[in-house]
C-alpha cells in the first residue's frame, strides 16, 4: 500500500479513523475461571489476545527461587494463522524474544514482587489474530489478567502505539500503517505521564517525537479508563453474586 493512501487530504486514515482515534477496544477479565488464577481477553482493532496468569505459586525448581521477591516468567505464543505476514519466521521469532524481554522488565517493575518472596508468577499470552499493536494488546491483556489474579501492582499499565505521517501524528496503528511508518509503543503508569515501557520502531525525528508521545499518552489514558471500567464491572458482578448466596 502506498504512502499516499495512509492519510487522505480529508484527514482520514485507511480504516476511516481520524488521526487521534483509537481502534475498537474491547476487554474482559476472568475468561478462564476454572483453569487459571487470572485471565483476560483483549481486542484492539483486529488484534486479539488471551492471557493466562498462574501464581504466585511455588516454583517447580528451587533454582528459580528468590528469597526476596517473586520470579516472573512470561511466554508469548503467536498462532501461525494470526498474522498477515507469515514469511519471515526466524525474524519474527527473534522479535518475539525481544518483546518478552521488554515485557518482563516492565512488569517486574510494575508488580509489587517483594510481597511474594520464594514464588513464581507465570504469564502466558496467546495471540489469536494480529493486525498491528502486538505489544500494546499483550501488555493490556497482562495487566488485566494480573488484576484478575489479585496480584498487587503499583497501578495499571496501559499501552498503545503512535506514529507519524508527514507532520501528522497517528494514534494506535494497524498492521499496514506499522509496515509503512516509523512508530513507537508506550506503556503508561495509571493516569500519570510516567512511562513503564517505551519501544521505538525505526527512527522518529526529534521535532516529531514530542507530538507522537503526547498523542500516545492521551490514548493510553483512554485505554486505562476502558480497562478500569471492565475491572469495576466484574468486581460489582462478583460482589452481587456473593450477596445473593
PyMOL commands that set and color helices and strands:
alter all, ss='L'
color gray80, all
select helices_A, chain A and resi 3-5+62-64+89-110+113-115+134-148+175-180+206-243
alter helices_A, ss='H'
color red, helices_A
select strands_A, chain A and resi 25-29+38-44+47-57+71-78+120-129+157-165+168-171+183-189+195-201
alter strands_A, ss='S'
color yellow, strands_A
deselect
rebuild
show_as cartoon
